[in-house]
Amino acid sequence: MDVPVDLPGSNAAPADRQPEPIYITVQKDLSLSLAFEPIDRDSLGASWTA
């Protein structure tokens, strides 16, 4: 079943994109890896903005 949708236009500028994807992995033991390197939760925010 098709539903007609009238979406508003956007005048927002496109957001800058990272040239490479950033991988965050959560292991079964809930440990984290950022770009395949282990990282503790407290350091994750600081690494993300760097």
DSSP file (Angstrom, degrees, kcal/mol; ACC not computed):
  #  RESIDUE AA STRUCTURE BP1 BP2  ACC     N-H-->O    O-->H-N    N-H-->O    O-->H-N    TCO  KAPPA ALPHA  PHI   PSI    X-CA   Y-CA   Z-CA
    1    1 A M              0   0    0      0, 0.0     2,-0.3     0, 0.0     0, 0.0   0.000 360.0 360.0 360.0 126.2    0.0    0.0    0.0
    2    2 A D        -     0   0    0      2,-0.0     0, 0.0     0, 0.0     0, 0.0  -0.702 360.0-163.3 -90.8 141.4    1.5    3.4   -1.0
    3    3 A V        -     0   0    0     -2,-0.3     2,-0.2     2,-0.0     0, 0.0  -0.985  20.5-127.9-124.6 119.7    1.0    6.4    1.2
    4    4 A P        -     0   0    0      0, 0.0     2,-0.4     0, 0.0    -2,-0.0  -0.462  27.4-168.4 -68.2 135.4    1.6    9.8   -0.3
    5    5 A V        -     0   0    0     -2,-0.2     2,-0.7     2,-0.0    -2,-0.0  -0.993  15.2-160.8-129.0 129.7    4.1   11.9    1.8
    6    6 A D        -     0   0    0     -2,-0.4     0, 0.0     0, 0.0     0, 0.0  -0.857  19.4-168.8-110.2  94.5    4.7   15.6    1.3
    7    7 A L        -     0   0    0     -2,-0.7     2,-0.1     1,-0.1    -2,-0.0  -0.584  22.2-114.7 -85.8 144.8    8.1   16.3    3.0
    8    8 A P        -     0   0    0      0, 0.0    -1,-0.1     0, 0.0     2,-0.0  -0.392  33.6-107.0 -72.5 155.2    9.3   19.8    3.7
    9    9 A G        -     0   0    0     -2,-0.1     2,-0.4     1,-0.0     0, 0.0  -0.296  30.4-132.1 -73.8 166.2   12.4   21.1    1.9
   10   10 A S        -     0   0    0      1,-0.1    -1,-0.0     2,-0.1     0, 0.0  -0.971  24.2-179.2-125.0 138.1   15.7   21.5    3.8
   11   11 A N        +     0   0    0     -2,-0.4     2,-0.2     2,-0.1    -1,-0.1   0.220  47.8 122.9-113.5  11.6   18.0   24.5    3.7
   12   12 A A        -     0   0    0      1,-0.1    -2,-0.1     3,-0.0     3,-0.1  -0.484  65.5-117.6 -74.6 141.7   20.5   22.9    6.2
   13   13 A A        -     0   0    0     -2,-0.2    -1,-0.1     1,-0.1    -2,-0.1  -0.536  38.5 -97.5 -75.1 144.6   24.1   22.6    5.0
   14   14 A P        -     0   0    0      0, 0.0     2,-0.2     0, 0.0    -1,-0.1  -0.349  42.1-112.2 -62.1 143.0   25.4   19.0    4.7
   15   15 A A        -     0   0    0      1,-0.1     2,-0.1    -3,-0.1    -3,-0.0  -0.483  32.3-104.1 -75.4 145.3   27.4   17.9    7.8
   16   16 A D        -     0   0    0     -2,-0.2     2,-0.4     1,-0.0    -1,-0.1  -0.443  38.9-146.2 -66.0 143.1   31.1   17.2    7.3
   17   17 A R        -     0   0    0     -2,-0.1    -1,-0.0    -3,-0.1     3,-0.0  -0.865  16.2-109.2-115.0 148.0   31.9   13.5    7.3
   18   18 A Q        -     0   0    0     -2,-0.4     4,-0.0     1,-0.1    -1,-0.0  -0.481  24.7-131.4 -67.2 142.2   34.9   11.6    8.5
   19   19 A P  S    S+     0   0    0      0, 0.0    -1,-0.1     0, 0.0    -2,-0.0   0.828  93.1  31.8 -66.9 -29.8   37.1   10.3    5.7
   20   20 A E  S    S-     0   0    0     -3,-0.0    -2,-0.0     0, 0.0     2,-0.0  -0.944  93.8-105.4-125.4 147.2   37.2    6.9    7.3
   21   21 A P        -     0   0    0      0, 0.0     2,-0.5     0, 0.0     0, 0.0  -0.363  28.2-133.1 -67.1 151.6   34.6    5.1    9.4
   22   22 A I        -     0   0    0     -4,-0.0     2,-0.5     2,-0.0    -4,-0.0  -0.945  18.3-150.5-107.5 124.4   35.2    4.9   13.2
   23   23 A Y        -     0   0    0     -2,-0.5    12,-3.3     2,-0.0     2,-0.5  -0.850  14.3-177.0-101.1 123.9   34.6    1.4   14.6
   24   24 A I  E     -A   34   0A   0     -2,-0.5     2,-0.4    10,-0.2    10,-0.2  -0.988  11.8-166.8-116.3 123.6   33.5    1.0   18.2
   25   25 A T  E     -A   33   0A   0      8,-2.7     8,-1.9    -2,-0.5     2,-0.6  -0.927  12.1-157.5-116.8 134.3   33.2   -2.7   19.3
   26   26 A V  E     -A   32   0A   0     -2,-0.4     6,-0.2     6,-0.2     2,-0.1  -0.953  18.1-150.6-108.8 120.1   31.5   -4.0   22.4
   27   27 A Q    >   -     0   0    0      4,-2.7     3,-2.0    -2,-0.6     6,-0.0  -0.310  31.2 -99.9 -83.0 169.9   32.8   -7.4   23.4
   28   28 A K  T 3  S+     0   0    0      1,-0.3    -1,-0.1     2,-0.1    -2,-0.0   0.837 126.7  53.6 -59.0 -33.6   30.8  -10.1   25.3
   29   29 A D  T 3  S-     0   0    0      2,-0.1    -1,-0.3     1,-0.0     3,-0.1   0.319 121.5-111.1 -85.0  10.7   32.5   -9.1   28.5
   30   30 A L  S <  S+     0   0    0     -3,-2.0    -2,-0.1     1,-0.3     2,-0.1   0.557  71.0 143.1  70.0  13.1   31.3   -5.5   27.8
   31   31 A S        -     0   0    0      9,-0.0    -4,-2.7     1,-0.0     2,-0.3  -0.480  42.8-131.8 -74.6 156.6   34.9   -4.3   27.2
   32   32 A L  E     -AB  26  39A   0      7,-0.7     7,-2.2    -6,-0.2     2,-0.4  -0.816  17.6-166.0-115.1 150.5   35.3   -1.7   24.4
   33   33 A S  E     -AB  25  38A   0     -8,-1.9    -8,-2.7    -2,-0.3     2,-0.5  -0.999   5.4-160.4-131.2 136.5   37.5   -1.3   21.4
   34   34 A L  E >  S-AB  24  37A   0      3,-2.9     3,-1.4    -2,-0.4   -10,-0.2  -0.976  83.9 -12.4-117.0 118.8   37.9    1.9   19.4
   35   35 A A  T 3  S-     0   0    0    -12,-3.3    -1,-0.2    -2,-0.5   -11,-0.1   0.898 130.6 -56.0  54.5  42.7   39.4    1.3   15.9
   36   36 A F  T 3  S+     0   0    0    -13,-0.4    -1,-0.3     1,-0.2   -12,-0.1   0.548 117.0 112.6  70.1  10.8   40.3   -2.2   17.0
   37   37 A E  E <  S-B   34   0A   0     -3,-1.4    -3,-2.9     0, 0.0    -1,-0.2  -0.954  74.8-110.7-112.2 131.8   42.4   -1.0   20.0
   38   38 A P  E     +B   33   0A   0      0, 0.0     2,-0.3     0, 0.0    -5,-0.3  -0.281  42.3 176.8 -58.8 143.0   41.1   -1.7   23.5
   39   39 A I  E     -B   32   0A   0     -7,-2.2    -7,-0.7     8,-0.0     2,-0.2  -0.993  27.1-122.2-148.3 143.5   39.9    1.4   25.4
   40   40 A D    >>  -     0   0    0     -2,-0.3     3,-1.1     1,-0.1     4,-0.7  -0.548  30.2-113.4 -86.5 157.9   38.3    2.0   28.8
   41   41 A R  H >> S+     0   0    0      1,-0.3     3,-0.8     2,-0.2     4,-0.6   0.836 113.5  58.2 -59.5 -36.8   34.9    3.6   29.0
   42   42 A D  H 34 S+     0   0    0      1,-0.2     4,-0.4     2,-0.1    -1,-0.3   0.794 108.6  46.3 -66.4 -27.3   36.2    6.8   30.8
   43   43 A S  H <> S+     0   0    0     -3,-1.1     4,-2.1     1,-0.2    -1,-0.2   0.567  89.9  86.1 -89.9  -9.8   38.6    7.5   27.9
   44   44 A L  H <X S+     0   0    0     -3,-0.8     4,-2.0    -4,-0.7    -1,-0.2   0.913  87.9  48.7 -61.1 -46.6   36.0    6.9   25.1
   45   45 A G  H  X S+     0   0    0     -4,-0.6     4,-1.5     1,-0.2    -1,-0.2   0.907 112.1  48.7 -61.1 -43.5   34.7   10.5   25.1
   46   46 A A  H  > S+     0   0    0     -4,-0.4     4,-0.7     1,-0.2    -1,-0.2   0.863 112.2  49.4 -65.7 -35.9   38.1   12.1   25.0
   47   47 A S  H  < S+     0   0    0     -4,-2.1     3,-0.3     1,-0.2    -1,-0.2   0.842 106.3  57.0 -71.1 -33.2   39.1    9.8   22.1
   48   48 A W  H  < S+     0   0    0     -4,-2.0    -1,-0.2     1,-0.2    -2,-0.2   0.880 109.9  42.5 -66.9 -38.5   36.0   10.6   20.2
   49   49 A T  H  <        0   0    0     -4,-1.5    -1,-0.2     1,-0.2    -2,-0.2   0.592 360.0 360.0 -86.3 -10.0   36.6   14.3   20.1
   50   50 A A     <        0   0    0     -4,-0.7    -1,-0.2    -3,-0.3    -2,-0.1   0.487 360.0 360.0 -76.0 360.0   40.3   14.0   19.4
